Amino acid sequence: MNKSFVAVVAIVMLNIAVPASAEEDARLAEARKVATSLPPKLVGALQEEIKKSGFDGAIPVCRDMAPKMAGELAQQTGWKIKRVSLKTRNETRATPDAWEKVALEDFDKRAAAGESPAQLEKGEVVNNEYRYVKALPVQQLCLNCHGTPDNTADAVKQVLAEHYPNDRATGYSLGQIRGVISVRKPL
């Protein structure tokens, strides 16, 4: 075969492969930016409300404000955003789909094997959309509503029981994976 033909084919193949990789890297970076922008806003709003109303009074921040914040971020960015978990508090909004469930189960295994939950993420193209999930490790603040029942204030238990009769989102310890921020965008 002609060496110049082989060289041209090699250059064409490199030019085809490089943009796909660069495109994938750009999607991952964009998804990561969107996903990681919500938790600090949520934690800030939560801390502010805890100061005013206590832990039981701050439950509406996660219940009502978080979905609104995610909706506003979705409008600004074009990404669908939600929080999902294997142990749901709100089954309607927080139940993972099959892809998210596999990612969550994988994250739990990896964390059990010693990987840092804060570093766990996954992004890929699935059915003509880019999907990304980022683990949400339990922080000290989270334990007030998601910790063990014996360490949860009675007022918090009462409000949770009122709003979430099928609550499974308790019993966590510091650093465990509470769930993920899941973002997706059509290609």
C-alpha distance (Angstrom), angle and dihedral (degrees) to the residues before:
residue distance angle dihedral
M1 . . .
N2 3.80 . .
K3 3.84 111.5 .
S4 3.80 93.3 -141.7
F5 3.82 90.2 52.1
V6 3.81 90.1 51.8
A7 3.81 90.0 48.3
V8 3.81 91.9 50.6
V9 3.81 91.4 48.2
A10 3.83 90.0 49.0
I11 3.82 91.7 50.8
V12 3.80 91.7 47.7
M13 3.81 90.9 49.1
L14 3.81 91.7 49.7
N15 3.79 90.9 49.7
I16 3.79 90.1 51.3
A17 3.82 94.4 47.2
V18 3.80 98.7 43.4
P19 3.82 97.8 57.4
A20 3.81 91.0 48.4
S21 3.80 89.9 53.8
A22 3.79 92.2 44.2
E23 3.81 89.5 47.2
E24 3.81 90.7 50.7
D25 3.81 90.8 48.8
A26 3.81 90.5 50.1
R27 3.82 91.9 50.1
L28 3.80 91.1 49.1
A29 3.81 91.9 48.9
E30 3.81 92.0 48.4
A31 3.80 93.2 46.7
R32 3.80 91.6 46.9
K33 3.82 91.0 50.3
V34 3.80 92.3 50.8
A35 3.82 94.2 44.7
T36 3.79 95.2 46.9
S37 3.79 94.3 47.5
L38 3.81 95.1 67.7
P39 3.85 103.1 57.0
P40 3.83 97.0 58.0
K41 3.81 90.8 49.9
L42 3.78 90.8 48.3
V43 3.81 93.7 47.2
G44 3.81 90.5 48.5
A45 3.80 92.3 51.7
L46 3.79 90.4 44.8
Q47 3.81 93.7 51.4
E48 3.80 90.9 47.9
E49 3.81 92.5 51.4
I50 3.83 92.6 44.9
K51 3.81 88.8 57.4
K52 3.82 90.1 52.5
S53 3.80 103.1 36.0
G54 3.79 109.9 12.5
F55 3.80 126.0 -118.4
D56 3.79 95.3 -60.3
G57 3.81 90.7 50.2
A58 3.80 91.5 49.5
I59 3.82 95.6 58.9
P60 3.83 91.4 94.1
V61 3.81 88.7 63.5
C62 3.81 90.9 68.0
R63 3.80 93.5 32.8
D64 3.81 100.2 45.8
M65 3.79 112.0 7.1
A66 3.82 97.7 47.3
P67 3.83 94.2 59.7
K68 3.82 89.6 45.9
M69 3.81 90.7 50.2
A70 3.81 89.9 48.9
G71 3.81 90.1 49.1
E72 3.81 92.4 51.0
L73 3.80 90.7 47.8
A74 3.81 89.8 48.9
Q75 3.81 90.5 53.2
Q76 3.80 91.1 49.4
T77 3.81 96.4 45.9
G78 3.81 108.0 25.1
W79 3.84 91.3 -123.5
K80 3.82 122.0 123.2
I81 3.80 107.3 -128.4
K82 3.78 132.4 -167.2
R83 3.79 142.7 148.4
V84 3.80 116.3 -123.0
S85 3.79 134.6 178.1
L86 3.78 142.1 -177.8
K87 3.81 86.6 -127.9
T88 3.78 103.4 48.7
R89 3.75 128.9 -160.7
N90 3.79 94.3 -176.7
E91 3.81 107.9 33.1
T92 3.80 93.5 -170.1
R93 3.79 96.1 57.6
A94 3.80 105.2 20.9
T95 3.81 106.9 45.5
P96 3.80 110.3 115.2
D97 3.78 121.6 -128.1
A98 3.82 118.5 -128.6
W99 3.83 94.7 -85.0
E100 3.82 93.0 47.4
K101 3.81 91.5 46.4
V102 3.81 91.9 54.6
A103 3.81 90.0 48.8
L104 3.82 92.2 48.8
E105 3.80 92.3 49.2
D106 3.81 90.2 48.0
F107 3.81 90.8 49.7
D108 3.83 90.7 51.4
K109 3.83 90.6 52.1
R110 3.78 92.7 46.7
A111 3.81 92.4 47.8
A112 3.82 90.1 49.0
A113 3.82 87.6 52.7
G114 3.80 90.2 55.9
E115 3.81 106.1 -91.6
S116 3.78 115.3 139.8
P117 3.83 109.2 -103.1
A118 3.80 89.4 -145.7
Q119 3.82 89.5 63.7
L120 3.80 98.3 48.6
E121 3.79 115.8 114.3
K122 3.77 139.9 140.5
G123 3.77 131.9 -162.9
E124 3.78 131.2 175.9
V125 3.78 145.9 138.1
V126 3.80 111.4 -91.6
N127 3.82 123.1 175.8
N128 3.80 94.6 -19.2
E129 3.79 96.3 -47.9
Y130 3.77 133.4 91.5
R131 3.80 112.9 -116.8
Y132 3.78 126.3 -166.8
V133 3.79 134.5 175.0
K134 3.80 129.6 -173.8
A135 3.80 121.7 -166.4
L136 3.79 118.4 -115.0
P137 3.80 108.2 -147.9
V138 3.79 117.7 -156.4
Q139 3.80 111.2 -101.3
Q140 3.80 126.0 -160.6
L141 3.81 90.0 -99.8
C142 3.84 91.1 55.8
L143 3.80 93.0 58.2
N144 3.81 91.5 72.3
C145 3.81 89.3 73.1
H146 3.81 103.6 13.7
G147 3.81 101.6 39.0
T148 3.78 128.9 94.0
P149 3.81 117.1 -51.0
D150 3.81 92.3 -118.4
N151 3.82 89.2 58.9
T152 3.80 95.9 45.8
A153 3.80 120.0 95.1
D154 3.80 115.8 -114.0
A155 3.82 91.7 -122.6
V156 3.83 89.6 55.4
K157 3.82 91.5 47.8
Q158 3.81 89.7 51.0
V159 3.82 94.8 51.4
L160 3.81 92.0 44.2
A161 3.81 91.6 50.1
E162 3.79 90.3 49.7
H163 3.82 95.1 51.2
Y164 3.81 100.7 28.8
P165 3.82 112.0 34.1
N166 3.84 90.3 167.4
D167 3.80 95.2 45.4
R168 3.80 113.7 158.9
A169 3.82 96.5 163.5
T170 3.80 98.6 101.2
G171 3.77 136.8 90.5
Y172 3.80 95.4 62.2
S173 3.77 125.2 144.5
L174 3.78 130.3 -151.3
G175 3.81 113.0 -67.8
Q176 3.80 97.6 12.5
I177 3.79 117.0 130.2
R178 3.79 107.0 -97.3
G179 3.80 92.6 -177.4
V180 3.78 140.0 -69.2
I181 3.75 141.2 -83.6
S182 3.79 103.5 -122.4
V183 3.78 122.1 -160.4
R184 3.78 130.2 177.3
K185 3.76 137.6 175.7
P186 3.81 131.8 -176.7
L187 3.79 115.0 -114.1
